[in-house]
Amino acid sequence: MKKFLCLSGIFLFIHLQKLSGQPSLTYWSAGLYASSQVHSGLLSNGRFAFYPSPGFGFALKNSFFNRIHVGIEAGYIHLRNTYKRSDQNLWSASISNVELLPTIEVNLKPYGKYYRKNPSTPYLKFCPSFNVFQTRLANVADFTQDFHFFPYTYFSTGWYTGVGYRFRTAKEYSYGIEIFLNNMLTNKTSGFTIGESYIADRYAGIKVYWSYMKL
Protein backbone atom coordinates (compact mmCIF):
# COMPACT_ATOMS: atom_id res chain seq x y z
CA MET A 1 0.00 0.00 0.00
CA LYS A 2 2.81 2.38 0.90
CA LYS A 3 4.53 1.55 -2.39
CA PHE A 4 1.28 2.26 -4.29
CA LEU A 5 0.83 5.62 -2.56
CA CYS A 6 4.47 6.49 -3.22
CA LEU A 7 4.17 5.65 -6.93
CA SER A 8 0.86 7.55 -7.15
CA GLY A 9 2.50 10.58 -5.59
CA ILE A 10 5.40 10.41 -8.07
CA PHE A 11 3.04 10.16 -11.07
CA LEU A 12 0.91 13.03 -9.72
CA PHE A 13 4.01 15.19 -9.26
CA ILE A 14 5.18 14.46 -12.83
CA HIS A 15 1.70 15.25 -14.20
CA LEU A 16 1.56 18.57 -12.35
CA GLN A 17 4.98 19.46 -13.63
CA LYS A 18 3.83 18.82 -17.21
CA LEU A 19 0.74 20.94 -16.69
CA SER A 20 2.76 23.80 -15.25
CA GLY A 21 4.96 23.72 -18.35
CA GLN A 22 2.01 24.11 -20.73
CA PRO A 23 1.14 27.65 -21.85
CA SER A 24 -2.17 29.07 -20.69
CA LEU A 25 -4.85 29.77 -23.27
CA THR A 26 -5.63 33.03 -21.49
CA TYR A 27 -3.91 36.08 -22.97
CA TRP A 28 -4.26 39.83 -23.24
CA SER A 29 -4.35 41.88 -26.41
CA ALA A 30 -3.98 45.62 -26.83
CA GLY A 31 -4.30 47.60 -30.00
CA LEU A 32 -5.52 50.56 -32.01
CA TYR A 33 -8.32 51.11 -34.49
CA ALA A 34 -9.22 53.60 -37.19
CA SER A 35 -12.80 54.04 -38.37
CA SER A 36 -15.06 55.75 -40.83
CA GLN A 37 -18.77 56.21 -40.10
CA VAL A 38 -21.99 57.91 -41.21
CA HIS A 39 -24.85 59.36 -39.17
CA SER A 40 -28.62 58.92 -39.20
CA GLY A 41 -31.08 61.10 -37.29
CA LEU A 42 -33.52 63.97 -37.53
CA LEU A 43 -31.10 65.84 -39.79
CA SER A 44 -31.54 63.28 -42.54
CA ASN A 45 -35.07 62.17 -41.59
CA GLY A 46 -33.88 58.82 -40.21
CA ARG A 47 -31.77 57.91 -43.24
CA PHE A 48 -28.01 57.51 -43.30
CA ALA A 49 -26.45 60.57 -44.88
CA PHE A 50 -23.40 59.75 -46.95
CA TYR A 51 -20.84 61.99 -45.26
CA PRO A 52 -18.12 59.56 -44.09
CA SER A 53 -16.08 60.92 -41.18
CA PRO A 54 -12.89 59.68 -39.47
CA GLY A 55 -12.41 58.20 -36.02
CA PHE A 56 -9.74 56.48 -33.95
CA GLY A 57 -9.31 54.73 -30.61
CA PHE A 58 -7.73 51.89 -28.66
CA ALA A 59 -8.87 48.44 -27.52
CA LEU A 60 -7.84 46.30 -24.54
CA LYS A 61 -9.13 42.72 -24.39
CA ASN A 62 -8.73 39.49 -22.47
CA SER A 63 -9.28 36.04 -23.97
CA PHE A 64 -10.50 33.56 -21.35
CA PHE A 65 -10.52 30.78 -23.91
CA ASN A 66 -10.50 30.46 -27.68
CA ARG A 67 -14.11 31.55 -28.33
CA ILE A 68 -14.70 34.58 -26.09
CA HIS A 69 -12.94 37.96 -25.91
CA VAL A 70 -14.00 40.45 -23.24
CA GLY A 71 -12.59 43.96 -23.10
CA ILE A 72 -13.07 47.67 -23.53
CA GLU A 73 -12.75 50.09 -26.43
CA ALA A 74 -12.53 53.86 -26.18
CA GLY A 75 -12.14 56.39 -28.93
CA TYR A 76 -13.18 59.56 -30.70
CA ILE A 77 -15.39 59.62 -33.76
CA HIS A 78 -16.59 62.49 -35.91
CA LEU A 79 -19.99 62.60 -37.61
CA ARG A 80 -21.43 64.94 -40.23
CA ASN A 81 -24.94 65.47 -41.55
CA THR A 82 -27.14 68.11 -43.21
CA TYR A 83 -30.70 69.33 -42.83
CA LYS A 84 -32.49 70.78 -45.85
CA ARG A 85 -35.12 73.38 -44.97
CA SER A 86 -35.47 74.50 -48.57
CA ASP A 87 -33.43 74.66 -51.76
CA GLN A 88 -31.75 77.81 -50.46
CA ASN A 89 -31.50 76.78 -46.79
CA LEU A 90 -29.19 73.87 -45.97
CA TRP A 91 -28.07 73.42 -42.37
CA SER A 92 -24.87 71.51 -41.67
CA ALA A 93 -23.93 69.68 -38.46
CA SER A 94 -20.56 68.61 -37.10
CA ILE A 95 -20.83 66.05 -34.29
CA SER A 96 -17.91 65.26 -31.97
CA ASN A 97 -18.45 61.99 -30.12
CA VAL A 98 -16.41 60.06 -27.57
CA GLU A 99 -17.45 56.40 -27.38
CA LEU A 100 -16.81 53.86 -24.65
CA LEU A 101 -17.62 50.20 -25.40
CA PRO A 102 -17.36 47.35 -22.83
CA THR A 103 -17.12 44.67 -25.51
CA ILE A 104 -17.99 40.99 -25.73
CA GLU A 105 -16.79 39.20 -28.85
CA VAL A 106 -17.63 35.65 -29.90
CA ASN A 107 -15.26 33.94 -32.32
CA LEU A 108 -16.98 31.59 -34.75
CA LYS A 109 -13.83 29.44 -34.94
CA PRO A 110 -11.23 28.56 -32.29
CA TYR A 111 -8.75 31.42 -32.35
CA GLY A 112 -5.99 32.68 -30.12
CA LYS A 113 -2.32 33.06 -29.44
CA TYR A 114 -1.69 29.30 -29.49
CA TYR A 115 -4.06 28.20 -32.27
CA ARG A 116 -1.63 27.92 -35.17
CA LYS A 117 -4.05 25.88 -37.29
CA ASN A 118 -6.64 28.68 -37.23
CA PRO A 119 -4.87 31.94 -38.08
CA SER A 120 -8.20 33.69 -38.77
CA THR A 121 -11.85 33.72 -37.71
CA PRO A 122 -15.06 35.66 -38.24
CA TYR A 123 -16.58 37.06 -35.05
CA LEU A 124 -19.68 38.74 -33.62
CA LYS A 125 -19.73 41.66 -31.20
CA PHE A 126 -22.60 42.95 -29.05
CA CYS A 127 -22.31 45.40 -26.19
CA PRO A 128 -23.74 48.53 -24.56
CA SER A 129 -22.27 51.85 -25.61
CA PHE A 130 -21.66 55.05 -23.69
CA ASN A 131 -21.33 58.27 -25.65
CA VAL A 132 -20.44 61.86 -24.80
CA PHE A 133 -21.18 64.17 -27.73
CA GLN A 134 -21.52 67.78 -28.82
CA THR A 135 -23.08 69.08 -32.02
CA ARG A 136 -22.20 72.28 -33.86
CA LEU A 137 -24.76 73.64 -36.32
CA ALA A 138 -23.90 76.00 -39.17
CA ASN A 139 -26.03 77.99 -41.65
CA VAL A 140 -28.98 77.81 -39.25
CA ALA A 141 -31.81 80.08 -40.40
CA ASP A 142 -35.55 80.20 -40.94
CA PHE A 143 -36.69 78.32 -37.83
CA THR A 144 -39.85 78.76 -35.74
CA GLN A 145 -40.76 78.33 -32.08
CA ASP A 146 -41.29 74.60 -32.71
CA PHE A 147 -37.51 74.15 -32.90
CA HIS A 148 -35.68 73.09 -29.77
CA PHE A 149 -31.87 73.32 -29.92
CA PHE A 150 -29.26 71.33 -27.97
CA PRO A 151 -26.06 73.43 -27.95
CA TYR A 152 -24.27 71.78 -25.04
CA THR A 153 -22.44 68.52 -24.30
CA TYR A 154 -24.65 65.49 -23.65
CA PHE A 155 -24.37 61.88 -22.53
CA SER A 156 -26.15 58.92 -24.09
CA THR A 157 -26.25 55.16 -23.86
CA GLY A 158 -26.96 52.77 -26.70
CA TRP A 159 -26.45 49.32 -28.17
CA TYR A 160 -23.54 48.43 -30.40
CA THR A 161 -23.42 45.45 -32.75
CA GLY A 162 -20.61 44.42 -35.05
CA VAL A 163 -19.58 41.68 -37.47
CA GLY A 164 -15.90 41.28 -38.20
CA TYR A 165 -13.03 39.15 -39.37
CA ARG A 166 -9.63 38.94 -37.67
CA PHE A 167 -6.45 37.26 -38.83
CA ARG A 168 -2.98 36.75 -37.43
CA THR A 169 0.06 37.57 -39.55
CA ALA A 170 2.71 36.75 -36.92
CA LYS A 171 2.94 34.98 -33.58
CA GLU A 172 1.87 38.00 -31.52
CA TYR A 173 0.22 40.39 -34.01
CA SER A 174 -3.21 40.39 -35.56
CA TYR A 175 -5.38 42.58 -37.78
CA GLY A 176 -9.12 42.86 -38.08
CA ILE A 177 -11.90 44.55 -40.00
CA GLU A 178 -15.39 45.15 -38.62
CA ILE A 179 -18.72 46.52 -39.85
CA PHE A 180 -20.73 48.06 -37.01
CA LEU A 181 -23.98 49.80 -36.06
CA ASN A 182 -24.55 51.85 -32.90
CA ASN A 183 -28.21 52.49 -32.02
CA MET A 184 -28.10 55.45 -29.64
CA LEU A 185 -30.90 55.93 -27.13
CA THR A 186 -31.17 59.65 -27.84
CA ASN A 187 -32.38 62.08 -30.49
CA LYS A 188 -30.11 64.98 -29.51
CA THR A 189 -27.01 64.42 -31.65
CA SER A 190 -28.71 66.21 -34.55
CA GLY A 191 -28.54 69.36 -32.42
CA PHE A 192 -32.25 70.12 -32.50
CA THR A 193 -35.77 68.68 -32.56
CA ILE A 194 -39.00 69.96 -34.09
CA GLY A 195 -42.09 69.90 -31.86
CA GLU A 196 -42.76 66.42 -30.48
CA SER A 197 -40.87 64.63 -33.23
CA TYR A 198 -38.51 61.86 -32.17
CA ILE A 199 -36.07 60.14 -34.51
CA ALA A 200 -33.40 58.13 -32.70
CA ASP A 201 -29.80 58.75 -33.66
CA ARG A 202 -27.58 56.02 -35.10
CA TYR A 203 -24.18 55.75 -36.65
CA ALA A 204 -22.74 52.95 -38.74
CA GLY A 205 -19.42 52.33 -40.37
CA ILE A 206 -16.28 50.26 -40.62
CA LYS A 207 -13.29 49.79 -38.30
CA VAL A 208 -9.80 48.47 -38.97
CA TYR A 209 -7.85 47.02 -36.03
CA TRP A 210 -4.21 46.30 -35.24
CA SER A 211 -3.51 44.29 -32.05
CA TYR A 212 -0.59 42.92 -30.09
CA MET A 213 -1.24 39.67 -28.18
CA LYS A 214 0.52 39.27 -24.86
CA LEU A 215 0.44 36.66 -22.11
QUIWO-V411614 format. One record per run of one state. SS is the DSSP state (@ for helix, = for strand, . for the rest). FROM is the first residue (numbers start at 1). LEN is the number of residues. Records with the same first field share a line. If there is no record, write none. Layout:
BEGIN
SS: FROM-LEN + FROM-LEN
END
This chain:
BEGIN
.: 1-1 + 22-5 + 41-1 + 45-3 + 66-2 + 87-2 + 108-12 + 139-8 + 150-3 + 169-4 + 185-7 + 195-7 + 215-1
@: 2-20 + 42-3
=: 27-14 + 48-18 + 68-19 + 89-19 + 120-19 + 147-3 + 153-16 + 173-12 + 192-3 + 202-13
END
